[in-house]
Amino acid sequence: MEYDLCIVGAGMIGSSAARHAAALGKRVCLVGPEEPKSRYGHDIFGAHYDEGRITRSTASEFIWAVVSRRSIAGYRQLERESGIKFYHEVGCLSVGHRSGLFLQKSLESAKRQDLPSVDLLPSVAELKKRFPYLGIYNRNIRAIFETRNAGYINPRRLIEIQQKLAQRDGCVIVREVADSVEETAGTASGGAVVMKVTTERRRAILAKTVLLATGAFTEFRSLLPPGLRLDLEPVTQGVVFAELSAEDQEKLRDMPSMLILENDPLLAEESGQALQATDYDSYILPPIKYPDGKVYLKLGHGNKDEKILKSPSEIRQWFTSKLPLDCEQSLLRILKATFPDLKPVSLHTDSCVTVNTPTRLPYIDTVAPRLTVALGDNGYSAKCCDELGRLAASLALTGKWEDDLPKEAFRAIVKRDRENSKL
């Protein structure tokens, strides 16, 4: 059988693309392994192995705001069609320096989208009044609070939904790792050239076109044409999970998702804590119940603690090793400074990888005949994966950019292009 589209990568973007393509009546195959019970003994991992990812309608880059808003608009419909809940509209609080660009651009994106549910908290006093449990003392901060169309999503449940609905519409899911992608002669169209995806178990899948949504693992296998290297930068991410007591759960029961940015909003001048301002960028998920039955607050660091991973072996090691001590200590400092009265029952850390691009926007582009990519999450794509998947599926199937967002913004940069531009 020859498929119209084979999608390699069954994560958030790939699974979303599969649903959109299958809904168009196309013959679709989605290739990617299930989440392993243990990370050891594997070398392909997903960035969705968690119960919470922040979602919000504003962004400091307007294109991210648009694709996020489009995705959020469809969350409830996905829940209704699947019968599975994944979206929790608890709001999102963004804190930053009053003269910083992050909040300024976020407010501009709210105005451009005419968002009615964004409250400005102009002073630390207003912030402390609304969220008394926060250890924020710097008088030079302000915040915006998105009360609607913001909160967090469960990435595991969202992938489950996308795949369930894709299968309903005829998508075939192959739970294997793709080993190679190459051109070959087709069998169903008079020998015309098609694409062949070969899995580690030597299963061959033929398709008219292929979409790669393989994240940090794009160069782990022979998925791109020989000699083609895209400018992608895998970077480390670390998080700390604080197990909450019943008492702390009650204190934080109305807590929204949070972004604390600009490097200095938590400068605790009046608390006597000798902490560097550069320690403070972070994102925080509210109390969430995890599969072990416990409720955790999750906190991740900003870009200060990011490190570039330069090889597949480094990526593999990051996913399967404990966090470095300096990263762990930084996370714990941020947690203590942000929630000074919190008394965690237990603490543990985890690792993940995001993929940055030079443009800080995702690549959705045709990089070779019959080969499209949807790569480069830049740490922002979970909330908007449904729209990114739709854009990618449309481009892969039609060969045309059929959207009012500028095609050039999503252009993939080849490494040699960027190197030549410096000459």
Salt bridges, closest charged atoms under 4 A:
ASP4 OD1 - ARG27 NH2 3.21
ASP4 OD1 - LYS208 NZ 3.43
GLU35 OE2 - ARG156 NH2 2.80
ASP43 OD1 - ARG221 NH2 3.32
ASP43 OD2 - ARG316 NH2 3.59
ASP50 OD2 - ARG53 NH1 2.80
ASP50 OD2 - LYS298 NZ 2.42
GLU51 OE2 - ARG156 NH1 2.57
GLU79 OE1 - ARG76 NH1 2.81
GLU81 OE1 - ARG168 NH1 3.02
ASP119 OD2 - ARG130 NH2 3.93
GLU160 OE1 - ARG157 NE 2.74
ASP169 OD1 - ARG168 NE 3.26
GLU176 OE2 - ARG203 NE 3.02
ASP179 OD2 - ARG202 NH1 3.50
ASP179 OD1 - ARG221 NE 3.38
GLU182 OE2 - LYS196 NZ 3.72
GLU183 OE2 - ARG370 NH2 2.51
GLU200 OE2 - ARG221 NH2 2.53
GLU219 OE1 - ARG229 NH2 3.27
ASP231 OD2 - ARG418 NH1 3.24
GLU243 OE1 - LYS294 NZ 4.00
GLU247 OE2 - LYS251 NZ 3.73
GLU250 OE2 - ARG253 NE 2.62
ASP264 OD2 - HIS97 NE2 3.76
GLU270 OE2 - ARG139 NH2 2.58
ASP279 OD1 - LYS304 NZ 3.30
ASP279 OD2 - ARG333 NE 3.09
ASP305 OD1 - LYS304 NZ 3.50
ASP326 OD2 - LYS307 NZ 3.90
ASP350 OD2 - ARG39 NH2 3.24
ASP386 OD1 - ARG19 NH2 2.80
ASP386 OD1 - HIS20 NE2 3.18
GLU387 OE2 - ARG70 NH1 2.76
GLU387 OE2 - ARG390 NH2 2.76
ASP403 OD1 - ARG70 NH1 2.97
ASP403 OD1 - ARG390 NH2 2.93
ASP404 OD1 - ARG70 NH2 2.96
GLU408 OE2 - ARG411 NE 2.98
